[in-house]
Amino acid sequence: MASAASVALISYSDCCQGFQQYKGRFPIAYESPGALLFPAPSFLSLHQKNHIGCLRATRRPSVVCAIRPKTGTVTQTSWDNLVTKNESPVLVEFYASWCGPCQMVHRVINEIAVEYKGKLKCFTLNTDNDSAMAEEYDIKAVPVVLLFKNGRKHSSVIGTMPKEFYVAAIEKMLAS
């Protein structure tokens, strides 16, 4: 399997079953009904390569962007080292691979990770894979962004919000 840093998959609603196996495994950079899947050729089957060729010939593709995640991934196993024992302030985005609004929050958190590099550590946690962590922090729906300072939960942002909302919560935490 290719790493998420090497490619971003773009969902395509009319796509054949062969491509559905990749859905949710990589960050989505751009999504529209006319977008095509462009995974790295190293993990495409012959059928998938032929399918892309057919789609290119019959459809005009939308703009497709590959993104590199700027956040790290945290799991139940790495939680203590990366979050609760971290001396830096930490932001954790709880998301699910099937969640559309989570994809919008991913983009915002990626921007924040770049802007606050050195001041804030940013991580994502997939609640489909680590439901125990979601239960521990009483996460009932996604997306949810939790902010930690000195290993303790400081504040949370529930739902999809404008970037300014996340920045205000971060600035408040950093000032405290």
Contact map, one row per residue, 1 for C-alpha under 8 A:
11100000000000000000000000000000000000000010000000000000000000000000000000000000000000000000000000000000000000000000000000000000000000000000000000000000000000000000000000000000
11110110000000000000000000000000000000010110000000000000000000000000000000000000000000000000000000000000000000000000000000000000000000000000000000000000000000000000000000000000
11111110000000000000000000000000000000000000000000000000000000000000000000000000000000000000000000000000000000000000000000000000000000000000000000000000000000000000000000000000
01111111000000000000000011100000000000000000000000000000000000000001100000000000000000000000000000000000000000000000000000000000000000000000000000000000000000000000000000000000
00111111000000000000000000000000000000000000000000000000000000000011100000000000000000000000000000000000000000000000000000000000000000000000000000000000000000000000000000000000
01111111000000000000000000000000000000010000000000000000000000000001000000000000000000000000000000000000000000000000000000000000000000000000000000000000000000000000000000000000
01111111100000000000000001000000000000110000000000000000000000000111000000000000000000000000000000000000000000000000000000000000000000000000000000000000000000000000000000000000
00011111110000000000000001111000000001100000000000000000000000001111000000000000000000000000000000000000000000000000000000000000000000000000000000000000000000000000000000000000
00000011111000000000011001111000000011100000000000000000000000000100000000000000000000000000000000000000000000000000000000000000000000000000000000000000000000000000000000000000
00000001111100000000000000011110001111000000000000000000000000010000000000000000000000000000000000000000000000000000000000000000000000000000000000000000000000000000000000000000
00000000111110000000001000010011001110000000000000000000000000000000000000000000000000000000000000000000000000000000000000000000000000000000000000000000000000000000000000000000
00000000011111100000000000000011111110000000000000000000000000000000000000000000000000000000000000000000000000000000000000000000000000000000000000000000000000000000000000000000
00000000001111100000000000000000100000000000000000000000000000000000000000000000000000000000000000000000000000000000000000000000000000000000000000000000000000000000000000000000
00000000000111110000000000000000000000000000000000000000000000000000000000000000000000000000000000000000000000000000000000000000000000000000000000000000000000000000000000000000
00000000000111111011000000000000000000000000000000000000000000000000000000000000000000000000000000000000000000000000000000000000000000000000000000000000000000000000000000000000
00000000000001111111000000000000000000000000000000000000000000000000000000000000000000000000000000000000000000000000000000000000000000000000000000000000000000000000000000000000
00000000000000111111100000000000000000000000000000000000000000000000000000000000000000000000000000000000000000000000000000000000000000000000000000000000000000000000000000000000
00000000000000011111100000000000000000000000001100000000000000000000000000000000000000000000000000000000000000000000000000000000000000000000000000000000000000000000000000000000
00000000000000111111111000000000000010000000000100000000000000000000000000000000000000000000000000000000000000000000000000000000000000000000000000000000000000000000000000000000
00000000000000111111111000000000000000000000000000000000000000000000000000000000000000000000000000000000000000000000000000000000000000000000000000000000000000000000000000000000
00000000000000001111111000000000000000000000000000000000000000000000000000000000000000000000000000000000000000000000000000000000000000000000000000000000000000000000000000000000
00000000100000000011111111000000000000000000000000000000000000000000000000000000000000000000000000000000000000000000000000000000000000000000000000000000000000000000000000000000
00000000101000000011111111000000000000000000000000000000000000000000000000000000000000000000000000000000000000000000000000000000000000000000000000000000000000000000000000000000
00000000000000000000011111100000000000000000000000000000000000000000000000000000000000000000000011000000000000000000000000000000000000000000000000000000000000000000000000000000
00010000000000000000011111100000000000000000000000000000000000000000000000000000000000000000000010000000000000000000000000000000000000000000000000000000000000000000000000000000
00010011100000000000011111110000000000000000000000000000000000000000000000000000000000000000000000000000000000000000000000000000000000000000000000000000000000000000000000000000
00010001100000000000000111111000000000000000000000000000000000000010100000000000000000000000000000000010000000000000000000000000000000000000000000000000000000000000000000000000
00000001111000000000000001111110000000000000000000000000000000000010000000000000000000000000000000000010000000000000000000000000000000000000000000000000000000000000000000000000
00000001110000000000000000111110000000000000000000000000000000011110000000000000000000000000000000000000001000000000000000000000000000000000000000000000000000000000000000000000
00000000010000000000000000011111001000000000000000000000000000111000000000000000000000000000000000000000000000000000000000000000000000000000000000000000000000000000000000000000
00000000011100000000000000011111101000000000000000000000000000000000000000000000000000000000000000000000000000000000000000000000000000000000000000000000000000000000000000000000
00000000001100000000000000000111111000000000000000000000000001000000000000000000000000000000000000000000000000000000000000000000000000000000000000000000000000000000000000000000
00000000000110000000000000000011111000000000000000000000000000000000000000000000000000000000000000000000000000000000000000000000000000000000000000000000000000000000000000000000
00000000000100000000000000000001111100000000000000000000001111000000000000000000000000000000000000000000000000000000000000000000000000000000000000000000000000000000000000000000
00000000011100000000000000000111111110000000000000000000000011110000000000000000000000000000000000000000000000000000000000000000000000000000000000000000000000000000000000000000
00000000011100000000000000000000011111000000000000010010000011010000000000000000000000000000000000000000000000000000000000000000000000000000000000000000000000000000000000000000
00000000111100000010000000000000001111100000000000010000000000000000000000000000000000000000000000000000000000000000000000000000000000000000000000000000000000000000000000000000
00000001110000000000000000000000000111110000000000010000000000000000000000000000000000000000000000000000000000000000000000000000000000000000000000000000000000000000000000000000
00000011100000000000000000000000000011111011000000000000000000000000000000000000000000000000000000000000000000000000000000000000000000000000000000000000000000000000000000000000
01000110000000000000000000000000000001111111000000000000000000000000000000000000000000000000000000000000000000000000000000000000000000000000000000000000000000000000000000000000
00000000000000000000000000000000000000111111000010000000000000000000000000000000000000000000000000000000000000000000000000000000000000000000000000000000000000000000000000000000
01000000000000000000000000000000000000011111000000000000000000000000000000000000000000000000000000000000000000000000000000000000000000000000000000000000000000000000000000000000
11000000000000000000000000000000000000111111100000000000000000000000000000000000000000000000000000000000000000000000000000000000000000000000000000000000000000000000000000000000
00000000000000000000000000000000000000111111111110000000000000000000000000000000000000000000000000000000000000000000000000000000000000000000000000000000000000000000000000000000
00000000000000000000000000000000000000000011111110000000000000000000000000000000000000000000000000000000000000000000000000000000000000000000000000000000000000000000000000000000
00000000000000000000000000000000000000000001111111000000000000000000000000000000000000000000000000000000000000000000000000000000000000000000000000000000000000000000000000000000
00000000000000000100000000000000000000000001111111100000000000000000000000000000000000000000000000000000000000000000000000000000000000000000000000000000000000000000000000000000
00000000000000000110000000000000000000000001111111110000000000000000000000000000000000000000000000000000000000000000000000000000000000000000000000000000000000000000000000000000
00000000000000000000000000000000000000001001111111111000000000000000000000000000000000000000000000000000000000000000000000000000000000000000000000000000000000000000000000000000
00000000000000000000000000000000000000000000011111111100000000000000000000000000000000000000000000000000000000000000000000000000000000000000000000000000000000000000000000000000
00000000000000000000000000000000000000000000001111111110000000000000000000000000000000000000000000000000000000000000000000000000000000000000000000000000000000000000000000000000
00000000000000000000000000000000000111000000000111111111000000000000000000000000000000000000000000000000000000000000000000000000000000000000000000000000000000000000000000000000
00000000000000000000000000000000000000000000000011111111100000000000000000000000000000000000000000000000000000000000000000000000000000000000000000000000000000000000000000000000
00000000000000000000000000000000000000000000000001111111110000000000000000000000000000000000000000000000000000000000000000000000000000000000000000000000000000000000000000000000
00000000000000000000000000000000000100000000000000111111111000000000000000000000000000000000000000000000000000000000000000000000000000000000000000000000000000000000000000000000
00000000000000000000000000000000000000000000000000011111111110000000000000000000000000000000000000000000000000000000000000000000000000000000000000000000000000000000000000000000
00000000000000000000000000000000000000000000000000001111111100000000000000000000000000000000000000000000000000000000000000000000000000000000000000000000000000000000000000000000
00000000000000000000000000000000000000000000000000000111111100000000000000000000000000000000000000000000000000000000000000000000000000000000000000000000000000000000000000000000
00000000000000000000000000000000010000000000000000000011111110000000000000000000000000000000000000000000000000000000000000000000000000000000000000000000000000000000000000000000
00000000000000000000000000000000010000000000000000000001111111000000000000000000000000000000000000000000000000000000000000000000000000000000000000000000000000000000000000000000
00000000000000000000000000000000011100000000000000000001001111100000000000000000000000000000000000000000000000000000000000000000000000000000000000000000000000000000000000000000
00000000000000000000000000000001011100000000000000000000000111110000000000000000000000000000000000000000000000000000000000000000000000000000000000000000000000000000000000000000
00000000000000000000000000000100001000000000000000000000000011111000000000000000000000000000000000000000000000000000000000000000000000000000000000000000000000000000000000000000
00000000010000000000000000001100001100000000000000000000000001111100000000000000000000000000000000000000000000000000000000000000000000000000000000000000000000000000000000000000
00000001000000000000000000001100000000000000000000000000000000111110000000000000000000000000000000000000000000000000000000000000000000000000000000000000000000000000000000000000
00000011100000000000000000001000000000000000000000000000000000011111000000000000000000000000000000000000000000000000000000000000000000000000000000000000000000000000000000000000
00001011000000000000000000111000000000000000000000000000000000001111100000000000000000000000000000000000000000000000000000000000000000000000000000000000000000000000000000000000
00011111000000000000000000000000000000000000000000000000000000000111110000000000000000000000000000000000000000000000000000000000000000000000000000000000000000000000000000000000
00011000000000000000000000100000000000000000000000000000000000000011111100000000000000000000000000000000000001000000000000000000000000000000000000000000000000000000000000000000
00000000000000000000000000000000000000000000000000000000000000000001111100000000000000000000000000000000000001101100000001000000000000000000000000000000000000000000000000000000
00000000000000000000000000000000000000000000000000000000000000000000111110000000000000000000000000000000000011001000000011110000000000000000000000000000000000000000000000000000
00000000000000000000000000000000000000000000000000000000000000000000111111000000000000000000000000000000000000000000000001110000000000000000000000000000000000000000000000000000
00000000000000000000000000000000000000000000000000000000000000000000001111100000000000000000000000000000000000000000000000111000000000000000000000000000000000000000000000000000
00000000000000000000000000000000000000000000000000000000000000000000000111111110010000000000000000000000000000000000000000111000000000000000000000000000000000000000000000000000
00000000000000000000000000000000000000000000000000000000000000000000000011111110000000000000000000000000000000000000000000001100010000000000000000000000000000000000000000000000
00000000000000000000000000000000000000000000000000000000000000000000000001111110000000000000000000000000000000000000000000000000010110000000000000000000000000000000000000000000
00000000000000000000000000000000000000000000000000000000000000000000000001111111000000000000000000000000000000000000000000000000000000000000000000000000000000000000000000000000
00000000000000000000000000000000000000000000000000000000000000000000000001111111110000000000000000000000000000000000000000000000000000000000000000000000000000000000000000000000
00000000000000000000000000000000000000000000000000000000000000000000000001111111111100000000000000000000000000000000000000000000000000000000000000000000000000000000000000000000
00000000000000000000000000000000000000000000000000000000000000000000000000001111111110000000000000000000000000000000000000000000000000000000000000000000000000000000000000000000
00000000000000000000000000000000000000000000000000000000000000000000000000000111111111000000000000000000000000000000000000000000000000000000000000000000000000000000000000000000
00000000000000000000000000000000000000000000000000000000000000000000000001000111111111000000000000000000000000000000000000000000000000000000000000000000000000000000000000000000
00000000000000000000000000000000000000000000000000000000000000000000000000000011111111000100000000000000000000000000000000000000000000000000000000010010000000000000000000000000
00000000000000000000000000000000000000000000000000000000000000000000000000000011111111000000000000000000000000000000000000000000000000000000000000010111000000000000000000000000
00000000000000000000000000000000000000000000000000000000000000000000000000000001111111100000000000000000000000000000000000000000000000000000000000000110000000000000000000000000
00000000000000000000000000000000000000000000000000000000000000000000000000000000111111111100000000000000000000000000000000000000000000000000000000000110000000000000000000000000
00000000000000000000000000000000000000000000000000000000000000000000000000000000000011111000000000000000000000000000000000000000000000000000000000001110000000000000000000000000
00000000000000000000000000000000000000000000000000000000000000000000000000000000000001111100000000000000000000000000001110000000000000000000000000001100000000000000000000000000
00000000000000000000000000000000000000000000000000000000000000000000000000000000000001111110000000000000000000000000001110000000000000000000000000111110000000000000000000000100
00000000000000000000000000000000000000000000000000000000000000000000000000000000001001011111000000000000000000000000000111100000000000000000000000111000000000000000000000000000
00000000000000000000000000000000000000000000000000000000000000000000000000000000000000001111100000000000000000000000000111100000000000000000000011110000000000000000000000000000
00000000000000000000000000000000000000000000000000000000000000000000000000000000000000000111110000000000000000000000000001111000000000000000000011100000000000000000000000000000
00000000000000000000000000000000000000000000000000000000000000000000000000000000000000000011111000000000010010000000000001111000000000000000001111000000000000000000000000000000
00000000000000000000000000000000000000000000000000000000000000000000000000000000000000000001111100000000000000000000000000011110000001000000011111000000000000000000000000000000
00000000000000000000000000000000000000000000000000000000000000000000000000000000000000000000111110100100000000000000000000011110000000000000011100000000000000000000000000000000
00000000000000000000000000000000000000000000000000000000000000000000000000000000000000000000011111100100000000000000000000000111000000000000011000000000000000000000000000000000
00000000000000000000000110000000000000000000000000000000000000000000000000000000000000000000001111100100000000000000000000000101000000000000000000000000000000000000000000000000
00000000000000000000000100000000000000000000000000000000000000000000000000000000000000000000000111110000000000000000000000000000000000000000000000000000000000000000000000000000
00000000000000000000000000000000000000000000000000000000000000000000000000000000000000000000001111111110000000000000000000000000000000000000011000000000000000000000000000000000
00000000000000000000000000000000000000000000000000000000000000000000000000000000000000000000000001111111000000000000000000000000000000000000000000000000000000000000000000000000
00000000000000000000000000000000000000000000000000000000000000000000000000000000000000000000000000111111100000000000000000000000000000000000001000000000000000110000000000000000
00000000000000000000000000000000000000000000000000000000000000000000000000000000000000000000001110111111110000000000000000000000000000000000011000000000000000010000000000000000
00000000000000000000000000110000000000000000000000000000000000000000000000000000000000000000000000111111111000000000000000000000000000000000000000000000000000000000000000000000
00000000000000000000000000000000000000000000000000000000000000000000000000000000000000000000000000011111111100000000000000000000000000000000000000000000000000010000000000000000
00000000000000000000000000000000000000000000000000000000000000000000000000000000000000000000000000001111111110000000000000000000000000000000001000000000000000011000000000000000
00000000000000000000000000000000000000000000000000000000000000000000000000000000000000000000100000000111111111000000000000000000000000000000000000000000000000000000000000000000
00000000000000000000000000001000000000000000000000000000000000000000000000000000000000000000000000000011111111100000000000000000000000000000000000000000000000000000000000000000
00000000000000000000000000000000000000000000000000000000000000000000000000000000000000000000000000000001111111110000000000000000000000000000000000000000000000000010000000000000
00000000000000000000000000000000000000000000000000000000000000000000001000000000000000000000100000000000111111111000000001000000000000000000000000000000000000000000000000000000
00000000000000000000000000000000000000000000000000000000000000000000111000000000000000000000000000000000011111111100000000000000000000000000000000000000000000000000000000000000
00000000000000000000000000000000000000000000000000000000000000000000010000000000000000000000000000000000001111111110000000000000000000000000000000000000000000000000000000000000
00000000000000000000000000000000000000000000000000000000000000000000000000000000000000000000000000000000000111111111000000000000000000000000000000000000000000000000001000000000
00000000000000000000000000000000000000000000000000000000000000000000011000000000000000000000000000000000000011111111100111000000000000000000000000000000000000000000000000000000
00000000000000000000000000000000000000000000000000000000000000000000010000000000000000000000000000000000000001111111100000000000000000000000000000000000000000000000000000000000
00000000000000000000000000000000000000000000000000000000000000000000000000000000000000000000000000000000000000111111100000000000000000000000000000000000000000000000000000000000
00000000000000000000000000000000000000000000000000000000000000000000000000000000000000000000000000000000000000011111111100000000000000000000000000000000000000000000000000000000
00000000000000000000000000000000000000000000000000000000000000000000000000000000000000000000000000000000000000001111111110000000000000000000000000000000000000000000000000000000
00000000000000000000000000000000000000000000000000000000000000000000000000000000000000000000000000000000000000000001111110000000000000000000000000000000000000000000000000000000
00000000000000000000000000000000000000000000000000000000000000000000000000000000000000011000000000000000000000000001111110000000000000000000000000000000000000000000000000000000
00000000000000000000000000000000000000000000000000000000000000000000000000000000000000011110000000000000000000001001111111000000000000000000000000000000000000000000000000000000
00000000000000000000000000000000000000000000000000000000000000000000001000000000000000011110000000000000000000001000111111100000000000000000000000000000000000000000000000000000
00000000000000000000000000000000000000000000000000000000000000000000011100000000000000000111100000000000000010001000000111110000000000000000000000000000000000000000000000000000
00000000000000000000000000000000000000000000000000000000000000000000001111000000000000000111100000000000000000000000000011111000000000000000000000000000000000000000000000000000
00000000000000000000000000000000000000000000000000000000000000000000001111000000000000000001111000000000000000000000000001111100000000000000000000000000000000000000000000000000
00000000000000000000000000000000000000000000000000000000000000000000000011100000000000000001111000000000000000000000000000111110010000000000000000000000000000000000000000000000
00000000000000000000000000000000000000000000000000000000000000000000000000100000000000000000011110000000000000000000000000011111110000000000000000000000000000000000000000000000
00000000000000000000000000000000000000000000000000000000000000000000000000000000000000000000011100000000000000000000000000001111111011000000000000000000000000000000000000000000
00000000000000000000000000000000000000000000000000000000000000000000000000000000000000000000000110000000000000000000000000000111111000000000000000000000000000000000000000000000
00000000000000000000000000000000000000000000000000000000000000000000000000000000000000000000000000000000000000000000000000000111111000000000000000000000000000000000000000000000
00000000000000000000000000000000000000000000000000000000000000000000000000110000000000000000000000000000000000000000000000001111111111000000000000000000000000000000000000000000
00000000000000000000000000000000000000000000000000000000000000000000000000000000000000000000000000000000000000000000000000000011111111100000000000000000000000000000000000000000
00000000000000000000000000000000000000000000000000000000000000000000000000010000000000000000000000000000000000000000000000000000011111110000000000000000000000000000000000000000
00000000000000000000000000000000000000000000000000000000000000000000000000010000000000000000000000000000000000000000000000000010011111111000000000000000000000000000000000000000
00000000000000000000000000000000000000000000000000000000000000000000000000000000000000000000010000000000000000000000000000000010011111111111000000000000000000000000000000000000
00000000000000000000000000000000000000000000000000000000000000000000000000000000000000000000000000000000000000000000000000000000001111111111000000000000000000000000000000000000
00000000000000000000000000000000000000000000000000000000000000000000000000000000000000000000000000000000000000000000000000000000000111111110000000000000000000000000000000000000
00000000000000000000000000000000000000000000000000000000000000000000000000000000000000000000000000000000000000000000000000000000000011111110000000000000000000000000000000000000
00000000000000000000000000000000000000000000000000000000000000000000000000000000000000000000000000000000000000000000000000000000000001111111000000000000000000000000000000000000
00000000000000000000000000000000000000000000000000000000000000000000000000000000000000000000000000000000000000000000000000000000000001111111110100000000000000000000000000000000
00000000000000000000000000000000000000000000000000000000000000000000000000000000000000000000000000000000000000000000000000000000000001100111110000000000000000000000000000000000
00000000000000000000000000000000000000000000000000000000000000000000000000000000000000000000000000000000000000000000000000000000000000000011111100000000000000000000000000000000
00000000000000000000000000000000000000000000000000000000000000000000000000000000000000000000011100100100000000000000000000000000000000000011111100000000000001100000000000000000
00000000000000000000000000000000000000000000000000000000000000000000000000000000000000000000111100101100100000000000000000000000000000000000111110000000000001110000000000000000
00000000000000000000000000000000000000000000000000000000000000000000000000000000000000000000111000000000000000000000000000000000000000000010111111000000000111100000000000000000
00000000000000000000000000000000000000000000000000000000000000000000000000000000000000000011110000000000000000000000000000000000000000000000001111100000000111000000000000000000
00000000000000000000000000000000000000000000000000000000000000000000000000000000000000000011110000000000000000000000000000000000000000000000000111110000111110000000000000000000
00000000000000000000000000000000000000000000000000000000000000000000000000000000000000001111000000000000000000000000000000000000000000000000000011111000111100000000000001001000
00000000000000000000000000000000000000000000000000000000000000000000000000000000001100001110000000000000000000000000000000000000000000000000000001111111111000000000000000000000
00000000000000000000000000000000000000000000000000000000000000000000000000000000000000111100000000000000000000000000000000000000000000000000000000111111110000000000000000001000
00000000000000000000000000000000000000000000000000000000000000000000000000000000000111111000000000000000000000000000000000000000000000000000000000011111000000000000000000000000
00000000000000000000000000000000000000000000000000000000000000000000000000000000001111101000000000000000000000000000000000000000000000000000000000011111100000000000000000000000
00000000000000000000000000000000000000000000000000000000000000000000000000000000000100000000000000000000000000000000000000000000000000000000000000011111110000000000000000000000
00000000000000000000000000000000000000000000000000000000000000000000000000000000000000000000000000000000000000000000000000000000000000000000000001111011111000000000000000000000
00000000000000000000000000000000000000000000000000000000000000000000000000000000000000000000000000000000000000000000000000000000000000000000000001111001111100000000000000001000
00000000000000000000000000000000000000000000000000000000000000000000000000000000000000000000000000000000000000000000000000000000000000000000000001110000111110000000000010001000
00000000000000000000000000000000000000000000000000000000000000000000000000000000000000000000000000000000000000000000000000000000000000000000000111100000011111000000000000000000
00000000000000000000000000000000000000000000000000000000000000000000000000000000000000000000000000000000000000000000000000000000000000000000000111000000001111101000010010000000
00000000000000000000000000000000000000000000000000000000000000000000000000000000000000000000000000000000000000000000000000000000000000000000011110000000000111110000000000000000
00000000000000000000000000000000000000000000000000000000000000000000000000000000000000000000000000001000000000000000000000000000000000000000011100000000000011111000000000000000
00000000000000000000000000000000000000000000000000000000000000000000000000000000000000000000000000001101100000000000000000000000000000000000001000000000000001111100000000000000
00000000000000000000000000000000000000000000000000000000000000000000000000000000000000000000000000000000100000000000000000000000000000000000000000000000000010111110110000000000
00000000000000000000000000000000000000000000000000000000000000000000000000000000000000000000000000000000000000000000000000000000000000000000000000000000000000011111110000000000
00000000000000000000000000000000000000000000000000000000000000000000000000000000000000000000000000000000000100000000000000000000000000000000000000000000000000001111111000000000
00000000000000000000000000000000000000000000000000000000000000000000000000000000000000000000000000000000000000000000000000000000000000000000000000000000000000000111111100000000
00000000000000000000000000000000000000000000000000000000000000000000000000000000000000000000000000000000000000000000000000000000000000000000000000000000000000001111111110000000
00000000000000000000000000000000000000000000000000000000000000000000000000000000000000000000000000000000000000000000000000000000000000000000000000000000000010001111111111000000
00000000000000000000000000000000000000000000000000000000000000000000000000000000000000000000000000000000000000010000000000000000000000000000000000000000000000000011111111100000
00000000000000000000000000000000000000000000000000000000000000000000000000000000000000000000000000000000000000000000000000000000000000000000000000000000000000000001111111110000
00000000000000000000000000000000000000000000000000000000000000000000000000000000000000000000000000000000000000000000000000000000000000000000000000000000001010000000111111111000
00000000000000000000000000000000000000000000000000000000000000000000000000000000000000000000000000000000000000000000000000000000000000000000000000100000000000000000011111111100
00000000000000000000000000000000000000000000000000000000000000000000000000000000000000000000000000000000000000000000000000000000000000000000000000000000000000000000001111111110
00000000000000000000000000000000000000000000000000000000000000000000000000000000000000000000000000000000000000000000000000000000000000000000000000000000000000000000000111111111
00000000000000000000000000000000000000000000000000000000000000000000000000000000000000000000000000000000000000000000000000000000000000000000000000101000011000000000000011111111
00000000000000000000000000000000000000000000000000000000000000000000000000000000000000001000000000000000000000000000000000000000000000000000000000000000000000000000000001111111
00000000000000000000000000000000000000000000000000000000000000000000000000000000000000000000000000000000000000000000000000000000000000000000000000000000000000000000000000111111
00000000000000000000000000000000000000000000000000000000000000000000000000000000000000000000000000000000000000000000000000000000000000000000000000000000000000000000000000011111
